[in-house]
Amino acid sequence: MPERRIVIAVDGFSSCGKSTFARLLAARLGYIFIDTGAMYRAVTLYGIEHGAVRGGAIDRDRLVGMLDDIAIAFRFNAARGASDIYVNGVCVEDRIRGIEVSEAVSRVSRIPEVRAKLVALQQRMGAEKGVVMDGRDIGTVVFPDAELKLYMTADPKIRAHRRYLELQERGEEVSEAEIERNIRERDEADLHREISPLRKAPDAIELDNSRMTLEEQMAWIEPILAERIHAAGGGDKNGK
Ligand code: DC
């Protein structure tokens, strides 16, 4: 039977291990992994560097006017074993996770023109299938017909603890209570924004990984993958 590739949408809250899980899933299947949060972050960084986003203020019209000048692409970085994000041919992977971008990105991602541009690009990137895309609106807006939709959640206290350990490892001292507050605030913003809020698609499968290791999550998904790939009309017995 010919190989049949599918689209896998992974939506969910921030800091619940979505990207790690989605990246591993893509590697397991030989699919492309697309981190759509990185795309919103890249537009935000461009806005900061070109004077449309300054501190707390966003010059919305100016940013919208710049959108046609922003070409976003992913390129595989063999050393990292993952894709880096590029803006106009320049790798910005190391600059999009900083505090300035993190603080402005949720407001940039509320701008309808920004979403329209990035959603269209995401749809083109997934047109050939064989992608695992992680975000907030992938199963609801970007690929409502995705063959497999996952909705990831985890207890905010457990997410805060994981994040705390990560930051400690990097030598950053932040209190766990502060991290938890920040996570709860971001959940509220994601759930209650007007445009494309985070919500579970009716046909999405929920994965609460509060008490699961990454290995357990991968074992959990295996039979689901095999079934969905088979239902799409292809794949060998390993689901490949
Ligand atoms: O997943 P992340 O924290 O890197 O996402 C960064 C921001 O982009 C976050 O504020 C949510 C937003 N986002 C979005 O609105 N839609 C997506 N598909 C992905 C991310």
Residues whose N, C-alpha, C, O or C-beta is under 5 A from the ligand:
A	BS01	DC	S14 T36 G37 A38 Y40 V105 S106 S109 D134 G135 R136 D137
